[in-house]
Amino acid sequence: MNIKTPLLLALLASAPALHAETLGTYLRNGTEPVRVFTENNQLFCTRVSDGFEICNGMDPQGDNTWQGRKLKNPDGPSWIKARGTIIISENEMELEGCMMGGTICKSMAWPVQPE
């Protein structure tokens, strides 16, 4: 073990741990499960079937509302990102994404997946 190894181990031990919390699984189009979770106080939404990130690192706004510029439509090109808002309630997740300065917007609601 060289001198750099103990220093690296000490730095890794003092780094803050990542904290992930699953908020639920919601059904896109009524049948596609999407896992929704927070990690380091940001919201992520990942399609279960293939890991496609629908929302990536959205910021909390209070009252179970999240906003960010990394909302993607799985049916469109993966490089297109929209400014979005997500509101999570006990029974559903509401999404709205807007592009081109808010001139083109689409919204939808996904029910929570039954257990």
VODRENTOR-17462 format. One record per atom (N, C-alpha, C): x, y, z. Coordinates in steps of 0.001 Angstrom, whole numbers, plus 500000, padded with zeros to 6 digits. Layout:
XYZ/...
% end
This chain:
500852498833500000/500000500000500000/500899501232500000/500671502138499060/501486503346499027/500832504442499866/501488505582499964/501012506673500818/499688507256500337/499406507145499049/498164507707498511/496942506879498905/497115505595499111/495981504729499421/495291505115500727/495983505327501854/495282505733503082/494571507080502912/495181507989502181/494547509290501955/493266509125501157/493304508314500125/492114508068499312/491026507405500143/491393506427500953/490413505752501805/489790506721502803/490582507618503352/490065508607504299/489086509553503613/489408509965502392/488513510855501646/487199510159501316/487272508910500897/486056508166500575/485192507958501811/485802507698502934/485060507476504172/484364508742504639/484928509909504348/484330511161504802/483341511739503808/483242511178502600/482312511680501594/480887511403502035/479953512337501733/478567512100502114/477993510920501341/477219510109502015/476617508941501385/475456509379500491/475277508672499390/474130508925498538/472900508374499233/471825509158499227/470600508715499865/469518508631498803/469004507449498573/467934507245497607/466680506770498338/465543507311497922/464265506928498511/463259506727497385/462693505536497300/461681505255496287/460367505890496706/459765506660495792/458481507306496066/457319506473495545/457590505581494604/456540504717494083/456802504330492648/455906503502492138/455935503115490736/454614503550490128/454693504252489002/453529504810488330/453414504192486942/452208504168486396/451969503500485125/451802504512483995/452822504621483167/452767505462481969/451907504724480939/450981505427480332/450048504840479352/449254503673479932/449121503643481244/448319502617481894/448977501261482061/450127501045481404/450748499722481464/452260499732481678/452920500848481438/454388500921481510/454844501380482892/455405500499483717/455864500926485040/457051501885484955/456953502961485747/458029503949485857/458350504098487339/459588503794487697/460032503914489097/460411505366489356/459863505923490426/460114507313490795/460820507318492141/461938508035492202/462713508054493438/463458509379493561/463876509662494789/464718510828495033/466109510338495400/467081511112495007/468465510838495375/469145512185495544/469752512374496704/470396513654497021/469463514834496773/468209514691497204/467191515734497155/466789516121495730/466967515230494770/466503515471493407/465626514300492983/464702514566492053/463749513563491598/464219512907490307/464045511582490240/464381510796489058/463200509893488724/462950509678487440/461871508810486963/462465507913485888/462438506616486112/463088505675485200/462109504596484774/461976504409483461/461119503342482942/461732502004483325/460947501144483948/461444499878484483/461935498950483371/461253498908482246/461564497925481202/462955498083480605/463441499323480490/464734499515479823/465641500555480475/465218501137481611/466053502113482305/466056503502481698/465154503773480736/465093505099480116/464751506137481181/465557507187481266/465335508240482267/464376509277481709/463160509275482246/462144510226481815/462383511577482478/462699511559483756/463115512794484425/464425512506485147/465299513470485115/466649513240485617/467102514450486424/467061514330487742/467590515391488590/466734516633488666/465433516461488897/464542517613489029/464602518132490464/464480519436490607/464644520086491904/463321520252492644/463338520086493973/462110520235494759/461644521682494792/460312521850494746/459706523180494818/458775523302496018/458642522227496780/457728522198497922/456415521551497530/455664521088498514/454356520469498299/454382519366497253/455380518476497297/455501517349496374/455572517759494911/456103518932494661/456262519455493303/457746519534492983/458091519156491743/459474519130491284/459549519810489929/460636520533489676/460821521183488380/462244520970487889/462382521000486575/463703520875485992/463659520967484480/464838520941483889/464981521063482440/465378519750481783/465175518639482478/465622517353481952/464484516345481871/463326516784481418/462190515902481230/462219515410479783/462166514081479606/462254513516478261/461048512634477970/460644512625476696/459539511802476235/460109510517475642/459766509354476202/460309508102475673/459910507826474227/458863508472473745/458408508263472376/459117509175471377/459928510109471874/460636511025470988/462133510782471025/462873511596470288/464341511464470315/464880511698471728/465835510883472152/466338510952473526/467116512229473816/467551512942472790/468323514162472998/467437515379473244/466133515259473006/465221516385473241/464813516391474706/465049517519475362/464679517685476764/463717518859476880/462774518732477791/461784519779478018/461919520316479438/461471521523479618/461337522078480969/460057521473481528/460142520903482714/458983520189483218/458654520446484666/457431520091484999/456926520129486368/456271518786486648/456568518231487803/455967516977488238/455376517199489624/454127516764489784/453450516832491081/453068515407491456/453506514987492622/453241513624493078/452223513662494208/451151512899494019/450139512775495077/450047511309495485/449146511010496361/449009509646496865/448598508665495767/447789509124494805/447229508229493791/447811508368492396/448499509484492115/448998509688490761/450174510652490715/450786510680489565/451871511604489286/451457512424488071/451421513750488221/451069514634487118/452351515209486531/452451515190485208/453622515713484517/453191516764483512/453987517793483371/453820518762482288/455196519124481777/455369519027480473/456629519383479849/456397520432478789/457275521437478729/457148522517477753/458473522729477031/458353523069475748/459523523348474921/459287524662474190/460330525133473549/460281526350472738/459699527527473530/460292527750474701/459883528885475524/458473528785476065/457960527579476191/456621527379476736/455518527448475694/455879527483474414/454846527554473371/454272526181473028/455034525122473297/454557523760473060/454614523021474390/453453522637474901/453385521949476186/452508520708476071/452821519720476893/452023518499476961/451945518092478425/450765517679478842/450625517228480223/449899515886480250/450132515141481318/449492513842481501/449528513483482975/448728512497483340/448715511988484715/448865510476484663/449724509953485510/449969508515485584/449500508012486934/448667506964486954/448227506413488236/449344505623488915/449241505528490216/450188504706490959/449923503249490612/450987502464490511/450833501027490213/450284500328491443/449201499566491287/448674498825492440/449699497820492944/449704497591494235/450654496637494836/450224495222494646/
% end
